[in-house]
Amino acid sequence: MAIISKKYLNELVDKRIISSSFRMNESNRIDNDTKKYQIFFSYSYPDKEYAIKLVNLLEKCGFSVYIDLRDPALSRAKETDRQTIERIAKIMNRCKSLIYMHTASAKTSKWCPWELGYVSGRTNFRCATILLVNDTEDFPRQEYLEAYPYLDYAKCSNSDKYTFWVNDLDNKNLYVALEDFIEQGKNPYKHKEEF
């Protein structure tokens, strides 16, 4: 399985391909209850530094992404209450898909599995995982994640452009562009071989 390493994300920041922090502007601010998103980004709070980098990379590729760090209506200072749960559910209802950033911290998250299950049921499994690790880190995937394809970031054939690809967990020859996975409901498939 392909992984995205923390080292790789840091290198993209160093090369200024992506930013290490959010740019708050009108296009990514949560201002109303009607804004729609292609992706709900699910992550564990201790990994927020890398969540920010991945969201910036997704946005650089043209995707609209919701991440709670930008939402002024949510506060981590207060206890989770029904109002918070209802707000997140309403936002997930406006998202076409979910990306689950799987890390060692995500294994202990109470929110990540709930978000994944909620969006899976609502979007007919338009969910994928990103396995993010340190170079020396090794941890087992959670069993329920075996039901979902995984993402990698790679070059498009015959181009210098990079994008995200959704890959079948069991067959590396089955894949689809993330855009087609989200917008057209395509699942990973075998592509014609290029000569």
Secondary structure, 3 states (H helix, E strand, C coil): CCCEEHHHHHHHHHCCCCCCCCCCCCCCCCCCCCCCEEEEEECCHHHHHHHHHHHHHHHHCCCCEECHHHCCCCCCCCCCCHHHHHHHHHHHCCEEEEEEEECCHHHHCCHHHHHHHHHHHHHCCCEEEEEEECCCCCCCCCHHHHHCCEEEEEECCCCCCEEEEEECCCCCCEEEEHHHHHHCCCCCEECCCCC
